[in-house]
Amino acid sequence: MSIFSNFPLLPAIQKSLDSLGFTTPTEIQEKVIPILLEDAKKDVHAQAQTGTGKTLAFGIPLLHVIDPKKKEVQALVVAPTRELVLQIYESLRDVSRQTGISIEPVYGGMPMSRQIDSIRRGAQIIIGTPGRLNDHLRRKTLSLKSVKVLVLDEADIMLDMGFKEEVDKILSYTPKNRNIWLFSATVKAGIKKLIASHMNDVLTVRAMKKNVASAQVKQYYCVVQRRKRTEAAARFIEAAPDFYGIIFCQTKLLTSEVTEQLASKGFRVNCLHGDMSQNLRNQVIKGFKNKDFNILVATDVAARGIDVSDLTHVINFSIPEEHENYIHRIGRTGRAGKEGIAILLVSGSDMHRLRRLERGANVSIKEIPIPPIASIIAAKMSAVSDFIEQAKKPNKKLSEVHTALKEMIDSFTEEEIRQSLAVSLEDKFFKDMVHENLEDVRPQSGAAPKELCVERGRDDGLTEDDVRDYLHTTCKLLPQDIGKVRVLNKKTFISVPESRLRECFKMMNAKPIMGKKVRVAIVQDVYRENRGRPRGGKPDRFARRDSRRPSKGRSNTRRK
């Protein structure tokens, strides 16, 4: 096994690593550092997961490139978020303390004048976000004419966030003979284009071994209707008295909605998304690290750069679009040798996507039920017991209120006191508990979920928007209550809540859609991935299993 002292490091850097307790490099560090120390004049693409030590993998060689005597910008590190910029800055600052190298962070939300002064004083490594770096370049307050190495960290996230033009612009200000060290967790089309257009003779290094901490994460999925996911998440939080975790959502709007719903139930929660000001973002991150609140609801991008080592849980509100994002999310917990729990909320129709995720990310995710009320009561009882134990400790100096209360209590019977204490404790510890029945979120075992089938489709001029508008006006369904709407050539299949199925069936049969009365039936959705494949042909996802005409209000029609 390699150790840092085996690398040809500058004595000052080796001393800093020793003082920080860094002795053994991670896989990506072991692969990249020797290559770049031997010859920094290479274009390198390093692929590794978040949390595997990429910062020092490029940071240590980068410090060896700098000439401390030249007071000019010799290296530039570009990162997608302010939090990641600060994280990289703090890591490089700690390792470079005894080298005399000047490093400065540059990002939006901070005074431009202060950054200009830092650059003019002779900053040799600049770490910044694409937007603020371009601001300085336009103002000519930053010169990149002496840059030897340009590092693009989390380049895949940078492109996902729409920073391609900004990155291209930054590259146009650098010398042609500069080298690019590109680090990413994934290799998407944008990364390939960036490599092809800006890099030469690229050396590719991959460290695909999973983060050791990931082995400490217990992974579960829970089948929940979309409209009940907040309540389900609340149950999991209530069932874990020491809950300290992140709930990941796909959109900024959803983060705000989930935060509001959880806060209304009495939870200590806050959210983090891209539309927040820098000052507010800093306050939220600081509050979460200080445990002023124990639940953070965030998007993937907003959570980048948050380094909290003792998270107990990660809850995914849905299956991420990219398998790598799932790995990054659950890697937030189960660190520092501690066990963590990752819970993925899915719908019954998501099962094929779940299996693809397991195969693509090479993980095993077990099903877990929503915690029942009884388990939450049991979990909260320890807090109730602790409260009583603290309350019964002798108090040397009793207040006038305390004395008056004791005198009044003496006038009641023991049973009356027991009853009032139970009511008070219930109000204190169980007032906001989620009592909603969540046991009906999964279809009965062996039975496929039912849906509505309308004998009209695209050939009749019907569109999905037409169907959704019709359901809203005719059946009084809210947008979130309308599940999948699949408009085929001659038929349309509609998913609605099981509790409204019969009611909607009657209303739709009574009122024509688009001015024409058509037959509506209740059918079973027995579609399964890779089934219904005609011999020698493509899958027929919507073939009928039984072509008998359904009776009114009841159907034997099934589709496959």
N, C-alpha and C positions, 0 to 999 in steps of 0.2 A: 504493500500500500504506500502511495506517495505521501510525502509531507511537504509543507511549504519550504522548510529549510533545505530541501533537496533542489529547489529551483535556484537559478542564478539571480537572486533578487538583490536590489540595492540594500546595503546594511540598514539604512534608516527605515525602509519599508519592512524588512524582516523584523526589526525591533518593534515596530508598531503592531505587526501581526501577533508577535509573541505577547505583547502587553494586552492585546484584545482577546487573547485566548484562542486565536485561530491557528490550529496546527495541521489539520488534515483537509485538503481541498475536496470540494464536491466533484462529481463526475465531469460536469461541464468545465469547471476550473482546471481539473487535471488534464483535460484534452486541449483546451484553448491556450492557457497561459504559457506553456513551454514553446508552442508554435510562434506566438507573437513576441515572446522575449527573444527568440532566436532571430526572427526577421519580422519587424513591425510593418515593413513595406509590402503588405499583402492585403488583398480584398478578401474578407472572410464573411461567410454566412454561418452563424451558429444557431442551431435550433435546440431549444430546451424549454421545459415547462417553467411557468412562473414559480418562484420560490426555490429554485435549484442553485442559486448563487451566481446568477449571470452578472450582477453588478461588479463583483470583484474579478470575474472572469475577464471582463474588458478593462476594469478599473486599474488593476495592478500593472498590466502591460502599458496602459495609457500613461501612467505616472513615469514609466521608464523612457517614454518618448520625449518628455518635456525637458527643455534646457532651462534650468532655473535662472540662468543669467539673463535670458532674453525676456523682457517685460512686454510680451505681446501674446495674442491668442494663438496658441499652437494646437489646440485640440477642442473639438466641439462635440457635445453629447446632446442629442435631441430625443426627448421623451414625450409621450402623448398627454400626460396630465401633470398638474402642479404638484400633486402629492408624490408622484413618482420622481419628479425632478428633485424635490427636497430629500427623498429617500436616498437617491443616488449621491446627492451632494454630501449628505451626512456620512455615508459609507466611505466616500473618497476622502473627505476631510479627516476622518479618524485615521485612515491608513497613511495619509500623507503628512501628518503633523510635523514630522522631523525632517521633511525634505525641502522646506522653503518654497514649495510650489503653491501658487495662488489659484484658488478655485472659487468661482462665483455662480450662484443660481440666478436664472433670469426667467421670470414667468409673469403672467398677467395678474392683476389685482394688487400689485405692489407698486410704490412710486417709481416712475421711470427715471427721475433724477438721481435717486439713490443707486440704481443699477448703472446708470451712465458713469457716475463717479467711481464705482467699483471697477468698471471696465477700463477707465482712463488710468487708474492707479496701477494697472499692469496685470490684470487677470490673465492667467496662462491656460486655464481650462474653463470653458463656459458650458454650463448645463442648463438647457432651456426648453420651453415648449415652442412648437412651430409658430404659433401666432405672435408671441412676444418677440421671438428672434427676428421675424420678418419686420416687425415694427421698428426695431433697432437698425436693421439693414436699410430700410427705407429712409430713416432719419440720418443715416450714415454715422450713427453713434457706435457701430460695431463693425470692425474690419476682420474679414476672414482670409485675407491674402496670405497669411503665414500659417494657415491651418495645415497640419501634416496628416491628421487622422480625424475622420468624422464618424461618430458612433450613432447608429440609429437603434435605440432600445425599444422593445415592444413594438417593432415596426408594423406587425400585422394589425395591432390595435390602432396604431396611428392612421393606417390607411382606412380601416373600418370607420374611423371617426371623421373621415373626409378631408384629411390633411395632405393628400397627394400633391396638390398644387403648391402648398406651402413648402413641402419637403423639396420639390423640384426647384423652387425659387431659391431656397437656402443653398442647394447644391450648385446652382449657377454662380454663386458668389465665392465658391471655394476654388483653389488652384486645380488645374487639370491633373497634376501629379499627386494629389492627395489620395489617401486610401480610405476605404469605407469598411467599417466593421458593423455588420448588420446582425442584430439579435432578434429572434422571434420565436413564439411558441408553435406557430403553425406555418405552413407554406401554401398560401392561397395564390390565386391568379395575380393579385396586385403585387405580391412579394416577387413573384417570378418576373413580372414586367419591370419592376424596379431594379432587380439584379441585371436583367438584360440591357437596360438602357443606361445604367450608371456605373456598373462594376466590370472589372476585367480579371480574367483568369481566377475566378472565385474558388477559394478553398472552402468546402462545406464540412462542417463539424456537427455531429448530432449526438445529443445525450438524451436518449429516449427512455432511460430507466426511470421508473416512477419515483417521485419524491418519497423518501422513507416515511415521512409523516402520513402519507396517504394510506399506508398499511394500518395505521391506528384509527382510521375512520370507519365506523360501522355505517353501511349504506342501506337505506330503506326507501320504498315507494309506498304511497298511500293513495287509493282510488277515491277521488272526491269530485263531486260536481263543481264546476267552475264557480258558481254563485255561492258555494259554501266553503270555499277555500280559506277565507279569512277566519271563519269560525273553527275550521279544522286546525289551522295553524295556532289559534288561540288555545285549543285543547292541548296541543303538544307542548306549548309554552307553560301552561298551568300544571301539566303533569311533571315538569322538571323544575323544582324550586330554585335550582342554581343556574337556570337558563341564562346564557350570555352569548348571543349569536346574531347572525346576519340573515335576513330574509331577502333573497334575490328575486327581482321582478324584471320583466322584459322592457318595460317602458317607464318614462318619467311619471306619466299620469297615474299608472298603477301604483307606483311607490307612494305617491301622495294619498291615493284612496285607501290603500292598506294601512298606512300610518294613521290616518284619521279614524278608521274603523277600530284599530287596536287601541288607540288613545281613548276613544269613547268608552271602551270596556275597562279602562283603568290601568292599562299597561304603561310602563315607562319606555317610551319608544320615540325614535326620531328618524328622519329620512335623509337620504343623500342622493342628489341627481345633478345632471349637468347644467341646469338652469339657475343654480344657486350662486350667489356672489361668493367671492373668495373668502371674505371675512366670515360669512355664515358657514361655509364649508369647513373652515378651520375650527370654528366653535363646535360644530357637530362632531368632527373627528376627535377633538380634544375631550369633549364630553363623553364620547363613547369609550375612549381609552381610560378615562378617569372613572368609568362606570357610574356616571351621573344618570344614565339610562342603560338598560341591558339589552335592548332590541334595536338594531339598525336595519332599516328597509332601504335597499339600494339597487341601482342598476350595475351591470358589470363594469362599465367604464368608470362610473363614479367611485366604485370601491377599489379601483387600482391604486396602489401605493399605500393602502392602509395596512399597517403591520401590527397585528394584535395576536399575541402568542397563546392566549388562554381561552379562546372561544370554545364553548361547549357544543354548539349546534350551528348548522347551516341548513336553512329551509329554502328549497327551490320552488317557486310558485308555479313553474311549468318546466317542460323539458327544453333546455337551451338549444338553439339552432345548430351550434357547433359542438361536437363531442368534447373538444379541447376545453371549451368554456365550462363544461360540467366539471372536468378535472380541476380547473383553476378554482372554481367556486368551493368545492368540497375540501380543497387543500388549505382553506382558511382555518379549518379546525383540525384537531388531532395532531397538534404540533408539540414540540418539546417533550416528547415521550408520553404525552397525555392522550387519552382516548377522546375521540370526537364522534358526533352523530350527524349524519347528513340525511335529510328527508326530502324526497321528491314527490310533489303533489301532481297526480295525473288523472285524466278522465278515463272512463272505460274504453273510449275509442282510441286512446293513446297507446294501447298495449303493444302494437306493432312497432311504434316509434321507440318505446321503452326497450324492446328487445334489440333494436338496431343500435341504441345507445350502449347497451351492455356489450354487444359485439365490437362496436367501433372503438369504445374506450377501454375495452378489455377489463370490465368490472362485473361484479355480481351484486345485484340489488335485490334484497328480499322484501316481501310485502309485510307491511305493518298496519294493524287496524288503528282507527282513531281512538285515542284513550277514552275509556268510558268514564262517566261521572264518578263512579266509585273509586277509580284509581286516582283521580284528581283530589277527591276528598282525603284519601289516605296520604297523598303527597303533601297536602297543606296542613295535616294534623301535627306534624312535627313543629311547624311554626307556631301553631296554636299552643302546643305544650310549652315551647320556649317562652312564649309571652306570659303564660300563667306562672311559670317558674320564676321569671323575673319579677312579676307583680307581687308574689307572696314573700319576697325577701324583706326582712325587717327594715323599715325606714326610720332612722334615728330622729329626724325632725319632720313631723307630719304638718302639712299645711292646714289652714283653716277649712279649706274645701274638703280635704281628705277626712278630717275629723268629723265634719258635718255629715258627709256621706256615710261614714261608719255608724254614726248614731242613727241615721235614717234606716240603714240596712238592718239594724238590730230589731226594727219594728216589723219586719217581714218574716214569714215562715221560711224554713229551709227549702221547701219545694218551690216557693215563689222566687227565691234568690237563684236557685238552680236554673229555673225557666228564664229569668231575665238575663242571666249570664250567658246562657246558650244563644239567646236572641242577639245579644251584643257581640259575641264572638262570631256568629254567622254574618252579621252586618260588616264586621271589621275585615274578616278573612275570605268570605265567600260571596260578598255582595255582587261582584262583577263576573262571577263564574259563568261560563257559557253553558246554559242549560238546554240549548236547542238540540232537538233530536237529529243526530248526524249518522244514525245507523243505516239509513236507507240510501246511502250514496252509491252503493255498488249493486249492479244487477244481480238477481238471485242466481246462485250457482247452477250452471247448465242451461240457463235461459238467456237468449239473446235479447238486448234491449229493443223495445218497440218504438216505431216511428210512424209518421203519416205518409201515405203515398197518394199523390195527386196525378190523375190520368191526363196530364198536360205537361209539355216540356218546351224545349227550344224550338222545335218545329212549329209550335203554335205561337211563337213570339214571346214566350214567358222568360223572364230574367230573374236572377236571384234577388235583385232589389225590389222587383214587383212582388215577389213572394213575401219578403220581409215586411214591406209596407202593408200588404194585405193582412198578415198575421197581427201586426200592431193595431190596425184599425178594426178588424173583424173580431179577433180573439182577445184583444186588449193585452197582448203579451209585451213585456218590456224587452228592449234589445238584448239584454243579458240573459233573458229566459229562452231566447231562440238559439238553438244549437246549430248543427250543420244543416245547410240547405244545399242539396245536390240536384241541379237542374240538368236532366239528360235530354235526349232528343224527344222522347214521347212521354216521359214520366218525370216527376219531381219527388224527391224524398226529403222529409223534414223531421228534424229532431226537436222535440219540445219536452218540458218537464213531465215525468210520469204522472204527477198529480193533476196535470191539466190536459192529458192526452184525450180522454173521452169527451171532455167539455169542448176542446178545440175541434174534435172530429164532428160533433153535432153542429157546431157553428159553421164549419166549412161546408158541410153538406147542405146547410140551410141557405147560405149566401153564396152566390156565384163568384168565381174569381175571374177578373177581367171581363165581366158582363156575361159569361157563359157558365151554365151549370155543368159541372164535371163530377165524375165519380171520385170520392175520397175514401181510402181504406186504411185500416190500421194493419201494419205489417211488422214482421220481425227483421231486424238488421242482423243478419248472420254473416255479413262480410268478414272474411278473415284474409289476411295477407297470404298470397301464394296458394289460395284455394279457388275453385271455380275456373281452372285453366282447361280450356278445350284441348283435346289432343291435337298436337301440332300447331297450336295457335297461341295468341296472347291471352292473358287472363281476362275472363268475362266477369268483371266484378259485380255486375248487377243482373246476372241470369236468374230466372225464377226457379226455385226448387219445386214449387207446386203451383201449377197454373190454374187450379180450380178457382172459380169466381167466389170472392169472399161474401159472406152474408152481411147484412146491415149491422154495423157496430161490432163485427167480429171478422177476423180474417185468418185464412189458412195460407194466404199468399206469403211467400218468403222469398227473399232475394239473396243471392250469393255472390 
